[in-house]
Amino acid sequence: MEDSKIAAILEALLFVSGDPLSFDRIHQLIGGERERLMFVLLEMKKGWDQTDRGLSIIEVAGGYQMVTRPEVSPWVKVLERVKITTRLTRPGLETLAVIAYRQPVTRAEIESIRGVDTAGVLRTLMERRLVKIVGRKEVPGRPIMYGTTRWFLEYFGLSDLTALPTLKEMADLAPAEATGSSVSEPLTSEPPSAFVTAVTPAAAADLNPEAQPS
């Protein structure tokens, strides 16, 4: 495979990943000689640093990630404010609830609870600064762990994580939910009730009460 083709694949992988990709993971996806793959990656990173692009490739959390450059941050922040003020969907709020109660938590752990792929939802939550990467779990593969941000607390009007509603409070909402609006409708972010009503009783039952913030 030519270097230009490898570079194109690298660019696509970093663009769609959302999470930092470790070099081992990149090599697993692309294959070939490790030395050559690293050379192409570093040359591409250097090339992006030397041109007037809006994006750059950085090393973070033990991997490589495509990010916006600081020079364009004023314009990106305008877009972020628009995204943050838009409504969160039910899948977004339920994923956020899992992270809030189980943090630090990996994507695989989130998906084992929700039963669906959460890559797109996690990207959205991170774009809205409600979720952040907090480290890597010390298990084989060292998966990325996620947690909530300070903006999460502000967004839902919570003083700290201990102010999160208990699982019993969420379960008590079952009768109200039965007569409530369709779960397919987007929910507003009026704190703090929006977060409470975002979690269905079924989803709440999957959360371990012992994992609630102390």
DOLUMSE-389391 format. One record per residue: x, y, z of N, C-alpha, C in turn; residue number from 0. Coordinates in Angstrom, 2 decimals, decimal comma, always signed. Layout:
<torlums>
((X Y Z) (X Y Z) (X Y Z) NUM)
...
</torlums>
This chain:
<torlums>
((+0,84 -1,19 +0,00) (+0,00 +0,00 +0,00) (+0,88 +1,25 +0,00) 0)
((+0,57 +2,22 -0,84) (+1,35 +3,44 -0,93) (+1,14 +4,31 +0,31) 1)
((+2,17 +5,14 +0,60) (+2,09 +6,00 +1,77) (+0,90 +6,94 +1,70) 2)
((+0,58 +7,43 +0,51) (-0,54 +8,36 +0,35) (-1,86 +7,69 +0,73) 3)
((-1,98 +6,40 +0,40) (-3,18 +5,66 +0,75) (-3,26 +5,45 +2,25) 4)
((-2,11 +5,12 +2,85) (-2,07 +4,95 +4,31) (-2,47 +6,24 +5,00) 5)
((-1,95 +7,37 +4,50) (-2,27 +8,68 +5,09) (-3,76 +8,98 +4,98) 6)
((-4,36 +8,64 +3,84) (-5,79 +8,88 +3,65) (-6,62 +8,05 +4,64) 7)
((-6,21 +6,80 +4,85) (-6,93 +5,94 +5,79) (-6,77 +6,47 +7,21) 8)
((-5,55 +6,87 +7,55) (-5,30 +7,44 +8,87) (-6,18 +8,66 +9,12) 9)
((-6,25 +9,53 +8,14) (-7,04 +10,74 +8,26) (-8,51 +10,39 +8,50) 10)
((-9,02 +9,43 +7,76) (-10,42 +9,02 +7,91) (-10,68 +8,41 +9,28) 11)
((-9,78 +7,56 +9,75) (-9,96 +6,92 +11,05) (-9,96 +7,94 +12,18) 12)
((-9,03 +8,88 +12,14) (-8,95 +9,90 +13,18) (-10,15 +10,82 +13,14) 13)
((-10,68 +11,05 +11,95) (-11,82 +11,95 +11,81) (-13,09 +11,35 +12,42) 14)
((-13,33 +10,06 +12,15) (-14,58 +9,44 +12,59) (-14,50 +8,88 +14,01) 15)
((-13,30 +8,72 +14,54) (-13,16 +8,04 +15,83) (-13,82 +8,80 +16,98) 16)
((-13,51 +10,08 +17,09) (-14,01 +10,83 +18,25) (-13,10 +10,65 +19,45) 17)
((-12,71 +9,42 +19,75) (-11,79 +9,13 +20,84) (-10,35 +9,07 +20,31) 18)
((-9,37 +9,34 +21,18) (-7,98 +9,14 +20,77) (-7,74 +7,68 +20,40) 19)
((-7,02 +7,46 +19,31) (-6,69 +6,11 +18,87) (-5,24 +5,80 +19,23) 20)
((-5,02 +4,74 +19,96) (-3,65 +4,34 +20,28) (-2,98 +3,82 +19,02) 21)
((-1,65 +3,85 +19,00) (-0,95 +3,37 +17,81) (-1,20 +1,88 +17,61) 22)
((-1,30 +1,13 +18,69) (-1,58 -0,30 +18,56) (-2,92 -0,53 +17,88) 23)
((-3,92 +0,30 +18,23) (-5,23 +0,17 +17,62) (-5,18 +0,55 +16,13) 24)
((-4,42 +1,60 +15,83) (-4,27 +2,04 +14,44) (-3,62 +0,93 +13,61) 25)
((-2,57 +0,33 +14,17) (-1,88 -0,75 +13,47) (-2,79 -1,96 +13,29) 26)
((-3,62 -2,22 +14,29) (-4,56 -3,33 +14,19) (-5,55 -3,10 +13,06) 27)
((-5,96 -1,85 +12,87) (-6,94 -1,52 +11,84) (-6,35 -1,51 +10,44) 28)
((-5,12 -0,99 +10,31) (-4,52 -0,80 +8,99) (-3,60 -1,95 +8,61) 29)
((-2,85 -2,45 +9,59) (-1,89 -3,53 +9,32) (-0,61 -3,00 +8,71) 30)
((+0,20 -3,90 +8,18) (+1,46 -3,50 +7,57) (+2,58 -3,37 +8,57) 31)
((+3,71 -2,79 +8,11) (+4,88 -2,62 +8,97) (+4,65 -1,48 +9,97) 32)
((+4,91 -1,76 +11,23) (+4,69 -0,76 +12,28) (+5,55 +0,47 +12,05) 33)
((+6,83 +0,26 +11,67) (+7,74 +1,38 +11,49) (+7,26 +2,30 +10,38) 34)
((+6,81 +1,72 +9,30) (+6,35 +2,52 +8,18) (+5,06 +3,26 +8,53) 35)
((+4,17 +2,59 +9,23) (+2,92 +3,21 +9,65) (+3,18 +4,40 +10,58) 36)
((+4,09 +4,23 +11,52) (+4,44 +5,32 +12,43) (+5,06 +6,48 +11,67) 37)
((+5,91 +6,18 +10,70) (+6,53 +7,23 +9,88) (+5,46 +8,05 +9,16) 38)
((+4,50 +7,38 +8,54) (+3,44 +8,08 +7,81) (+2,60 +8,92 +8,76) 39)
((+2,30 +8,37 +9,93) (+1,50 +9,09 +10,92) (+2,21 +10,36 +11,38) 40)
((+3,49 +10,24 +11,72) (+4,24 +11,39 +12,21) (+4,46 +12,43 +11,11) 41)
((+4,68 +11,97 +9,87) (+4,82 +12,90 +8,75) (+3,52 +13,65 +8,49) 42)
((+2,41 +12,95 +8,60) (+1,12 +13,60 +8,42) (+0,87 +14,61 +9,53) 43)
((+1,19 +14,23 +10,77) (+1,04 +15,13 +11,91) (+1,89 +16,38 +11,72) 44)
((+3,14 +16,19 +11,29) (+4,04 +17,32 +11,08) (+3,54 +18,21 +9,95) 45)
((+3,06 +17,59 +8,88) (+2,54 +18,35 +7,75) (+1,35 +19,21 +8,13) 46)
((+0,48 +18,67 +8,94) (-0,69 +19,44 +9,38) (-0,27 +20,60 +10,29) 47)
((+0,78 +20,39 +11,09) (+1,25 +21,45 +11,97) (+1,88 +22,61 +11,20) 48)
((+2,38 +22,32 +10,00) (+3,10 +23,33 +9,22) (+2,22 +24,02 +8,19) 49)
((+0,94 +23,71 +8,15) (+0,04 +24,33 +7,17) (-1,09 +25,07 +7,89) 50)
((-1,76 +25,94 +7,15) (-2,84 +26,75 +7,73) (-4,16 +25,98 +7,70) 51)
((-4,18 +24,86 +8,38) (-5,40 +24,07 +8,48) (-6,17 +24,46 +9,73) 52)
((-7,45 +24,12 +9,72) (-8,26 +24,36 +10,91) (-8,18 +23,23 +11,91) 53)
((-7,56 +22,12 +11,49) (-7,43 +20,95 +12,35) (-5,97 +20,58 +12,54) 54)
((-5,69 +19,88 +13,61) (-4,35 +19,35 +13,84) (-4,47 +17,98 +14,48) 55)
((-3,37 +17,24 +14,46) (-3,34 +15,91 +15,07) (-2,44 +16,00 +16,31) 56)
((-2,98 +15,60 +17,44) (-2,22 +15,69 +18,69) (-2,14 +14,33 +19,36) 57)
((-1,16 +14,19 +20,25) (-1,05 +13,01 +21,09) (-1,73 +13,31 +22,41) 58)
((-2,72 +12,50 +22,77) (-3,46 +12,73 +24,01) (-4,01 +11,40 +24,52) 59)
((-4,02 +11,24 +25,84) (-4,59 +10,04 +26,48) (-4,02 +8,75 +25,90) 60)
((-2,73 +8,76 +25,59) (-2,08 +7,56 +25,08) (-2,40 +7,24 +23,65) 61)
((-2,93 +8,20 +22,91) (-3,27 +7,95 +21,51) (-3,17 +9,20 +20,67) 62)
((-3,71 +9,14 +19,47) (-3,70 +10,27 +18,53) (-5,13 +10,70 +18,25) 63)
((-5,35 +12,01 +18,18) (-6,69 +12,53 +17,98) (-6,66 +13,76 +17,08) 64)
((-7,68 +13,88 +16,26) (-7,83 +15,05 +15,40) (-8,64 +16,11 +16,16) 65)
((-8,08 +17,32 +16,29) (-8,73 +18,38 +17,05) (-8,68 +19,69 +16,28) 66)
((-9,48 +20,66 +16,70) (-9,44 +21,99 +16,09) (-8,25 +22,76 +16,63) 67)
((-7,70 +23,63 +15,81) (-6,53 +24,42 +16,22) (-6,96 +25,60 +17,09) 68)
((-6,11 +26,01 +18,03) (-6,46 +27,13 +18,93) (-6,79 +28,41 +18,16) 69)
((-6,16 +28,60 +17,00) (-6,37 +29,84 +16,25) (-7,82 +30,02 +15,79) 70)
((-8,54 +28,92 +15,63) (-9,91 +29,02 +15,14) (-10,93 +28,84 +16,27) 71)
((-10,45 +28,80 +17,51) (-11,34 +28,55 +18,64) (-12,47 +29,56 +18,79) 72)
((-12,25 +30,87 +18,49) (-13,39 +31,81 +18,64) (-14,59 +31,42 +17,80) 73)
((-14,36 +30,92 +16,60) (-15,46 +30,54 +15,72) (-16,06 +29,21 +16,14) 74)
((-15,20 +28,30 +16,61) (-15,68 +27,00 +17,07) (-16,56 +27,18 +18,30) 75)
((-16,18 +28,09 +19,19) (-16,95 +28,31 +20,41) (-18,35 +28,84 +20,12) 76)
((-18,46 +29,63 +19,05) (-19,80 +30,10 +18,65) (-20,68 +28,92 +18,28) 77)
((-20,11 +27,98 +17,51) (-20,85 +26,78 +17,11) (-21,16 +25,92 +18,32) 78)
((-20,21 +25,82 +19,26) (-20,42 +25,01 +20,45) (-21,58 +25,54 +21,27) 79)
((-21,67 +26,88 +21,37) (-22,77 +27,47 +22,13) (-24,11 +27,14 +21,51) 80)
((-24,15 +27,11 +20,18) (-25,38 +26,73 +19,49) (-25,73 +25,29 +19,79) 81)
((-24,72 +24,40 +19,73) (-24,96 +22,98 +19,98) (-25,41 +22,74 +21,41) 82)
((-24,78 +23,45 +22,36) (-25,08 +23,23 +23,76) (-26,51 +23,64 +24,09) 83)
((-26,99 +24,70 +23,43) (-28,32 +25,19 +23,75) (-29,43 +24,38 +23,08) 84)
((-29,09 +23,50 +22,14) (-30,11 +22,67 +21,52) (-30,49 +21,54 +22,47) 85)
((-31,65 +20,95 +22,24) (-32,16 +19,94 +23,15) (-31,42 +18,62 +23,02) 86)
((-31,32 +17,93 +24,14) (-30,75 +16,58 +24,14) (-31,87 +15,57 +23,89) 87)
((-31,55 +14,54 +23,14) (-32,54 +13,49 +22,87) (-32,58 +12,50 +24,03) 88)
((-33,59 +11,66 +24,02) (-33,68 +10,61 +25,05) (-32,44 +9,73 +25,09) 89)
((-31,92 +9,21 +23,95) (-30,71 +8,39 +24,02) (-29,54 +9,15 +24,64) 90)
((-29,43 +10,44 +24,32) (-28,34 +11,24 +24,88) (-28,46 +11,37 +26,38) 91)
((-29,66 +11,63 +26,86) (-29,87 +11,79 +28,29) (-29,69 +10,48 +29,04) 92)
((-30,14 +9,38 +28,46) (-29,98 +8,09 +29,13) (-28,50 +7,69 +29,20) 93)
((-27,76 +7,95 +28,12) (-26,32 +7,67 +28,14) (-25,64 +8,55 +29,18) 94)
((-26,04 +9,80 +29,24) (-25,48 +10,73 +30,22) (-25,78 +10,26 +31,64) 95)
((-26,96 +9,69 +31,86) (-27,31 +9,19 +33,18) (-26,42 +8,02 +33,58) 96)
((-26,16 +7,12 +32,65) (-25,29 +5,98 +32,94) (-23,90 +6,47 +33,34) 97)
((-23,39 +7,45 +32,59) (-22,06 +7,99 +32,89) (-22,06 +8,66 +34,26) 98)
((-23,10 +9,44 +34,54) (-23,17 +10,18 +35,80) (-23,14 +9,25 +37,00) 99)
((-23,87 +8,13 +36,92) (-23,98 +7,23 +38,07) (-22,88 +6,19 +38,15) 100)
((-22,25 +5,87 +37,01) (-21,25 +4,81 +37,02) (-19,83 +5,32 +36,81) 101)
((-19,63 +6,61 +36,67) (-18,32 +7,15 +36,35) (-17,27 +6,83 +37,41) 102)
((-16,01 +6,59 +36,95) (-15,58 +6,55 +35,55) (-16,03 +5,25 +34,88) 103)
((-16,47 +5,35 +33,63) (-17,06 +4,21 +32,95) (-16,57 +4,16 +31,51) 104)
((-16,39 +2,97 +30,99) (-15,92 +2,82 +29,61) (-17,11 +2,74 +28,65) 105)
((-16,82 +2,93 +27,38) (-17,88 +2,83 +26,36) (-18,52 +1,45 +26,37) 106)
((-17,70 +0,40 +26,52) (-18,25 -0,96 +26,53) (-19,20 -1,16 +27,71) 107)
((-18,87 -0,58 +28,86) (-19,73 -0,70 +30,03) (-21,04 +0,04 +29,83) 108)
((-20,95 +1,20 +29,18) (-22,17 +1,96 +28,87) (-23,06 +1,15 +27,94) 109)
((-22,46 +0,56 +26,91) (-23,23 -0,18 +25,92) (-23,81 -1,47 +26,50) 110)
((-23,14 -2,04 +27,50) (-23,68 -3,25 +28,12) (-24,95 -2,93 +28,90) 111)
((-25,07 -1,70 +29,38) (-26,26 -1,28 +30,11) (-27,36 -0,85 +29,15) 112)
((-27,01 -0,05 +28,15) (-28,01 +0,49 +27,23) (-28,37 -0,49 +26,13) 113)
((-27,47 -1,41 +25,79) (-27,77 -2,41 +24,78) (-27,68 -1,92 +23,36) 114)
((-27,10 -0,75 +23,16) (-26,96 -0,19 +21,81) (-25,59 +0,46 +21,68) 115)
((-25,17 +0,69 +20,43) (-23,91 +1,38 +20,17) (-24,04 +2,83 +20,62) 116)
((-23,02 +3,35 +21,31) (-23,10 +4,71 +21,86) (-22,03 +5,65 +21,31) 117)
((-21,35 +5,24 +20,24) (-20,26 +6,07 +19,72) (-20,75 +7,46 +19,34) 118)
((-21,84 +7,53 +18,58) (-22,35 +8,82 +18,15) (-22,86 +9,66 +19,30) 119)
((-23,52 +9,01 +20,26) (-24,05 +9,73 +21,41) (-22,91 +10,30 +22,25) 120)
((-21,86 +9,50 +22,47) (-20,72 +9,97 +23,24) (-20,06 +11,18 +22,57) 121)
((-19,93 +11,12 +21,26) (-19,34 +12,25 +20,53) (-20,17 +13,51 +20,76) 122)
((-21,49 +13,38 +20,69) (-22,37 +14,53 +20,90) (-22,23 +15,09 +22,31) 123)
((-22,21 +14,20 +23,30) (-22,09 +14,64 +24,69) (-20,76 +15,34 +24,94) 124)
((-19,70 +14,87 +24,29) (-18,39 +15,50 +24,44) (-18,37 +16,85 +23,72) 125)
((-19,00 +16,93 +22,55) (-19,07 +18,19 +21,83) (-19,81 +19,25 +22,65) 126)
((-20,78 +18,81 +23,43) (-21,56 +19,73 +24,25) (-20,94 +19,94 +25,63) 127)
((-19,76 +19,38 +25,83) (-18,98 +19,57 +27,06) (-19,69 +19,05 +28,30) 128)
((-20,55 +18,07 +28,12) (-21,22 +17,43 +29,25) (-20,43 +16,22 +29,74) 129)
((-19,61 +15,65 +28,87) (-18,82 +14,46 +29,18) (-17,39 +14,68 +28,73) 130)
((-16,44 +14,11 +29,46) (-15,03 +14,23 +29,10) (-14,31 +12,91 +29,34) 131)
((-13,14 +12,78 +28,75) (-12,27 +11,63 +28,99) (-11,55 +11,84 +30,32) 132)
((-11,62 +10,85 +31,20) (-11,01 +11,00 +32,53) (-9,83 +10,06 +32,75) 133)
((-9,52 +9,22 +31,75) (-8,38 +8,33 +31,90) (-8,60 +7,03 +31,14) 134)
((-7,79 +6,05 +31,46) (-7,90 +4,72 +30,85) (-8,00 +3,66 +31,94) 135)
((-8,81 +2,67 +31,71) (-8,98 +1,59 +32,68) (-7,82 +0,62 +32,58) 136)
((-7,27 +0,24 +33,72) (-6,10 -0,63 +33,75) (-6,51 -2,09 +33,57) 137)
((-6,98 -2,39 +32,38) (-7,32 -3,75 +31,97) (-6,76 -3,95 +30,58) 138)
((-6,70 -5,18 +30,06) (-6,20 -5,37 +28,70) (-6,90 -4,48 +27,68) 139)
((-6,08 -3,81 +26,86) (-6,63 -2,88 +25,89) (-6,72 -1,46 +26,40) 140)
((-6,68 -1,29 +27,74) (-6,74 +0,02 +28,39) (-7,79 +0,94 +27,75) 141)
((-9,08 +0,55 +27,82) (-10,13 +1,37 +27,21) (-10,27 +2,73 +27,90) 142)
((-10,72 +3,70 +27,14) (-10,92 +5,05 +27,65) (-12,10 +5,08 +28,61) 143)
((-11,96 +5,85 +29,69) (-13,04 +6,01 +30,67) (-13,61 +7,43 +30,56) 144)
((-14,91 +7,52 +30,78) (-15,61 +8,80 +30,66) (-16,22 +9,22 +31,99) 145)
((-16,33 +10,53 +32,17) (-16,99 +11,08 +33,34) (-17,69 +12,37 +32,96) 146)
((-18,46 +12,91 +33,89) (-19,16 +14,16 +33,62) (-18,25 +15,36 +33,90) 147)
((-18,65 +16,51 +33,41) (-17,87 +17,73 +33,53) (-18,52 +18,72 +34,50) 148)
((-17,81 +19,80 +34,78) (-18,40 +20,87 +35,60) (-19,60 +21,48 +34,90) 149)
((-19,53 +21,57 +33,55) (-20,65 +22,12 +32,81) (-21,90 +21,24 +32,94) 150)
((-21,71 +19,93 +33,11) (-22,83 +19,02 +33,34) (-23,61 +19,46 +34,57) 151)
((-22,87 +19,79 +35,64) (-23,53 +20,23 +36,88) (-24,28 +21,54 +36,65) 152)
((-23,65 +22,48 +35,94) (-24,29 +23,76 +35,67) (-25,53 +23,57 +34,79) 153)
((-25,40 +22,70 +33,80) (-26,48 +22,47 +32,82) (-27,75 +21,98 +33,49) 154)
((-27,59 +21,11 +34,51) (-28,74 +20,55 +35,18) (-29,00 +21,18 +36,54) 155)
((-28,30 +22,25 +36,86) (-28,53 +22,96 +38,10) (-28,20 +22,16 +39,34) 156)
((-27,14 +21,36 +39,26) (-26,73 +20,52 +40,39) (-25,53 +21,16 +41,08) 157)
((-25,53 +21,15 +42,40) (-24,41 +21,73 +43,13) (-23,18 +20,85 +43,03) 158)
((-23,38 +19,55 +43,09) (-22,30 +18,57 +42,91) (-22,95 +17,22 +42,60) 159)
((-22,15 +16,18 +42,46) (-22,69 +14,87 +42,08) (-23,57 +14,26 +43,16) 160)
((-23,40 +14,68 +44,40) (-24,26 +14,14 +45,46) (-25,68 +14,65 +45,33) 161)
((-25,88 +15,69 +44,53) (-27,23 +16,23 +44,32) (-28,01 +15,47 +43,26) 162)
((-27,38 +14,47 +42,64) (-28,09 +13,65 +41,65) (-29,27 +12,94 +42,31) 163)
((-30,40 +12,83 +41,61) (-31,54 +12,12 +42,19) (-31,19 +10,66 +42,44) 164)
((-31,76 +10,09 +43,50) (-31,50 +8,69 +43,79) (-32,24 +7,80 +42,80) 165)
((-31,83 +6,55 +42,71) (-32,50 +5,61 +41,82) (-33,95 +5,39 +42,25) 166)
((-34,21 +5,47 +43,55) (-35,58 +5,32 +44,04) (-36,45 +6,45 +43,52) 167)
((-35,90 +7,66 +43,53) (-36,64 +8,81 +43,02) (-36,98 +8,63 +41,55) 168)
((-36,03 +8,08 +40,79) (-36,28 +7,85 +39,37) (-37,31 +6,75 +39,17) 169)
((-37,23 +5,70 +39,98) (-38,19 +4,60 +39,87) (-39,60 +5,07 +40,21) 170)
((-39,71 +6,02 +41,15) (-41,02 +6,54 +41,54) (-41,69 +7,31 +40,42) 171)
((-40,92 +7,63 +39,38) (-41,47 +8,36 +38,25) (-42,22 +7,46 +37,29) 172)
((-42,19 +6,15 +37,52) (-42,81 +5,20 +36,58) (-44,25 +5,54 +36,25) 173)
((-45,13 +5,82 +37,27) (-46,52 +6,13 +36,93) (-46,63 +7,39 +36,08) 174)
((-45,83 +8,40 +36,41) (-45,88 +9,65 +35,66) (-45,43 +9,44 +34,24) 175)
((-44,40 +8,60 +34,06) (-43,86 +8,38 +32,72) (-44,87 +7,68 +31,84) 176)
((-45,67 +6,81 +32,44) (-46,64 +6,06 +31,66) (-47,64 +6,97 +30,95) 177)
((-47,89 +8,16 +31,56) (-48,82 +9,11 +30,96) (-48,12 +10,29 +30,35) 178)
((-46,79 +10,23 +30,30) (-46,00 +11,35 +29,80) (-45,90 +11,36 +28,30) 179)
((-45,00 +12,22 +27,81) (-44,83 +12,36 +26,36) (-44,04 +11,19 +25,80) 180)
((-44,09 +11,06 +24,48) (-43,37 +9,99 +23,80) (-41,88 +10,10 +24,04) 181)
((-41,21 +8,97 +24,27) (-39,78 +9,00 +24,54) (-39,00 +9,40 +23,31) 182)
((-39,64 +9,39 +22,14) (-38,92 +9,77 +20,93) (-38,80 +11,29 +20,81) 183)
((-39,56 +12,02 +21,65) (-39,50 +13,47 +21,58) (-38,26 +13,97 +22,30) 184)
((-37,58 +15,00 +21,77) (-36,45 +15,57 +22,47) (-36,90 +16,24 +23,75) 185)
((-36,05 +16,19 +24,76) (-36,37 +16,77 +26,04) (-35,65 +18,09 +26,24) 186)
((-36,26 +18,98 +26,95) (-35,59 +20,25 +27,24) (-34,59 +20,03 +28,35) 187)
((-33,78 +21,04 +28,60) (-32,73 +20,91 +29,61) (-33,04 +21,75 +30,84) 188)
((-34,31 +21,84 +31,23) (-34,66 +22,63 +32,40) (-34,21 +21,89 +33,65) 189)
((-33,25 +22,43 +34,39) (-32,69 +21,73 +35,54) (-33,61 +21,88 +36,75) 190)
((-33,49 +20,89 +37,70) (-32,80 +19,62 +37,52) (-33,74 +18,51 +37,07) 191)
((-35,04 +18,83 +36,91) (-36,02 +17,79 +36,63) (-35,77 +17,09 +35,31) 192)
((-35,16 +17,78 +34,34) (-34,93 +17,16 +33,03) (-34,07 +15,92 +33,15) 193)
((-33,07 +15,98 +34,02) (-32,19 +14,82 +34,17) (-32,92 +13,68 +34,85) 194)
((-33,77 +14,00 +35,81) (-34,51 +12,96 +36,52) (-35,45 +12,25 +35,57) 195)
((-36,22 +13,01 +34,80) (-37,22 +12,42 +33,91) (-36,59 +11,80 +32,68) 196)
((-35,30 +12,04 +32,46) (-34,63 +11,48 +31,28) (-34,43 +9,99 +31,40) 197)
((-34,36 +9,48 +32,62) (-34,02 +8,07 +32,84) (-35,28 +7,27 +33,07) 198)
((-35,55 +6,34 +32,18) (-36,72 +5,48 +32,33) (-36,52 +4,55 +33,51) 199)
((-37,60 +4,04 +34,11) (-37,44 +3,08 +35,21) (-36,61 +1,87 +34,81) 200)
((-36,77 +1,43 +33,55) (-35,99 +0,27 +33,09) (-34,51 +0,58 +33,10) 201)
((-34,17 +1,80 +32,62) (-32,76 +2,19 +32,61) (-32,24 +2,34 +34,03) 202)
((-33,06 +2,89 +34,90) (-32,65 +3,08 +36,29) (-32,37 +1,74 +36,96) 203)
((-33,15 +0,73 +36,62) (-32,97 -0,59 +37,23) (-31,64 -1,20 +36,86) 204)
((-31,08 -0,79 +35,71) (-29,80 -1,33 +35,28) (-28,62 -0,68 +35,97) 205)
((-28,86 +0,45 +36,63) (-27,78 +1,15 +37,30) (-27,59 +0,58 +38,69) 206)
((-26,36 +0,36 +39,05) (-26,04 -0,22 +40,36) (-26,17 +0,84 +41,44) 207)
((-27,09 +0,70 +42,41) (-27,23 +1,71 +43,45) (-25,94 +1,96 +44,20) 208)
((-25,10 +0,94 +44,32) (-23,84 +1,12 +45,05) (-22,88 +2,02 +44,30) 209)
((-23,15 +2,24 +43,00) (-22,25 +3,05 +42,18) (-22,64 +4,51 +42,19) 210)
((-23,71 +4,88 +42,94) (-24,10 +6,28 +42,98) (-23,02 +7,10 +43,69) 211)
((-22,91 +8,38 +43,32) (-21,91 +9,23 +43,98) (-22,16 +9,30 +45,46) 212)
((-21,09 +9,23 +46,22) (-21,22 +9,26 +47,68) (-21,00 +10,67 +48,19) 213)
</torlums>
